[in-house]
Amino acid sequence: MKKNFTNNCLLINQKVETIVNKAKDVLGIDKDTGEPILLVSRAKLRDEDCVALYLIGKFIASELKLVDSPSATYIEIADKMGIDKAIVAARLSDMKKKGYVRSSNRGQWEIIFPRISDVLDEVRQRLGMS
């Protein structure tokens, strides 16, 4: 049993490393606050991309133990990304239907770990970084 647990942890760590490598050209994390930072022009991204990247940043910051939780409210995302709250709520709803995000607690949203790589691939392709 312990061997399987160790193998699973190793596999998850490798997947997180893959995610970080895919994200590093488009997303940074403030080392003091754990706040996600877009490294590409906001004008080149769709609103859905910004929402997804923010939640991916929260996930990475959580893995690095810079923040307590990988989740964020739609109000937090709207404020940090400069997007209207109603638009963020609509994009989160769309992303939930696609299986990219889930609402973990009332009003708290997080990216679904197995879908992060797919989301990053789509964003990178739209930006011509594939």
TIKEMAR-765101 format. One record per residue (C-alpha): residue number from 1; residue in one letter; x, y, z. Coordinates in steps of 0.5 Angstrom, whole numbers, plus 500, padded with zeros to 3 digits. Example, Ala and Ser with C-alpha at 12.3 -4.5 7.8 and 13.67 -1.06 7.14 Angstrom:
residues 2
- num:residuo:px:py:pz
- 1:a:525:491:516
- 2:s:527:498:514
This chain:
residues 130
- num:residuo:px:py:pz
- 1:m:500:500:500
- 2:k:506:505:502
- 3:k:509:504:495
- 4:n:503:505:491
- 5:f:502:512:495
- 6:t:509:514:494
- 7:n:508:512:486
- 8:n:502:517:486
- 9:c:505:522:490
- 10:l:511:522:485
- 11:l:506:522:479
- 12:i:502:528:482
- 13:n:509:532:483
- 14:q:511:530:476
- 15:k:504:533:473
- 16:v:505:539:477
- 17:e:512:540:474
- 18:t:509:539:467
- 19:i:503:544:469
- 20:v:509:549:472
- 21:n:513:549:465
- 22:k:507:550:461
- 23:a:505:556:465
- 24:k:511:559:466
- 25:d:511:563:459
- 26:v:504:566:461
- 27:l:503:566:468
- 28:g:507:568:474
- 29:i:506:568:482
- 30:d:508:573:486
- 31:k:513:570:491
- 32:d:511:574:497
- 33:t:503:574:496
- 34:g:502:568:492
- 35:e:498:573:487
- 36:p:497:570:480
- 37:i:500:575:475
- 38:l:499:575:468
- 39:l:506:575:464
- 40:v:502:576:457
- 41:s:498:582:455
- 42:r:491:582:457
- 43:a:489:584:450
- 44:k:491:578:447
- 45:l:487:574:452
- 46:r:479:572:452
- 47:d:476:573:459
- 48:e:475:566:460
- 49:d:483:565:459
- 50:c:484:570:464
- 51:v:479:567:469
- 52:a:482:560:468
- 53:l:489:563:468
- 54:y:488:566:475
- 55:l:485:560:478
- 56:i:491:556:475
- 57:g:495:561:479
- 58:k:492:560:485
- 59:f:493:552:484
- 60:i:500:553:483
- 61:a:501:558:489
- 62:s:497:553:493
- 63:e:502:547:491
- 64:l:508:552:493
- 65:k:504:553:500
- 66:l:504:561:498
- 67:v:496:561:499
- 68:d:492:557:504
- 69:s:487:555:498
- 70:p:487:554:491
- 71:s:480:557:490
- 72:a:477:564:489
- 73:t:471:568:489
- 74:y:468:570:482
- 75:i:469:577:486
- 76:e:476:576:487
- 77:i:477:574:480
- 78:a:474:580:477
- 79:d:477:585:482
- 80:k:484:582:480
- 81:m:483:581:473
- 82:g:479:587:471
- 83:i:473:584:468
- 84:d:466:585:470
- 85:k:463:581:476
- 86:a:457:579:471
- 87:i:462:577:466
- 88:v:466:573:470
- 89:a:460:569:473
- 90:a:458:567:466
- 91:r:465:565:464
- 92:l:465:561:470
- 93:s:459:558:469
- 94:d:461:556:462
- 95:m:467:553:464
- 96:k:464:549:469
- 97:k:459:546:464
- 98:k:466:544:460
- 99:g:469:541:466
- 100:y:474:546:467
- 101:v:472:549:474
- 102:r:468:547:480
- 103:s:465:550:486
- 104:s:468:547:492
- 105:n:464:551:497
- 106:r:459:556:496
- 107:g:462:562:492
- 108:q:469:559:492
- 109:w:471:556:485
- 110:e:477:552:483
- 111:i:480:549:477
- 112:i:480:542:476
- 113:f:487:539:477
- 114:p:486:534:471
- 115:r:484:539:466
- 116:i:489:544:467
- 117:s:494:542:462
- 118:d:488:542:457
- 119:v:487:549:459
- 120:l:494:551:458
- 121:d:495:548:451
- 122:e:489:552:449
- 123:v:491:558:451
- 124:r:498:557:449
- 125:q:495:555:442
- 126:r:491:562:442
- 127:l:497:566:443
- 128:g:501:562:438
- 129:m:506:559:443
- 130:s:505:552:442
